[in-house]
Amino acid sequence: MRRDFTYIDDIVEGIVKLLPKAPSGDPHWDGNTPDPASSFAPYKIYNIGNNKPVDLLYMIEALEKALNKKAFKNFMPIQPGDVVETFADVDDLMKAVQFKPSTSLEVGIESFVAWYLEYYKIGK
């Protein structure tokens, strides 16, 4: 299985870059013949993701390395509702603010683990 992990700082940066880009509604939108891709309401949905799916086992390995501990893994069959792979399509984000999250999984996990251990005073 593969997932698209995004570091929190990249998400925050994407949101901050979008703040000055307030969306506007479509004045031609008609409820009698609605276009599901638009609305009279001012909104815009963006995927703010890393756009680089990685194997879940690789993510676990990176976490094990950052923690210097081995995980206890309990492999199970795919669960109802699970999908094999996810990833964010960031094309609209790139067009709007020329931004694409770029923090690697390894750097993101290392930074998160360092923050977590410091915040919860673990290992001191």
Secondary structure, DSSP 8 states (H G I E B T S, - for coil): -EE----HHHHHHHHHHHTT------TT--TTS--TT--SS------------EEHHHHHHHHHHHHT-----------TT--SB-----HHHHHHHS------HHHHHHHHHHHHHHHTTTT-
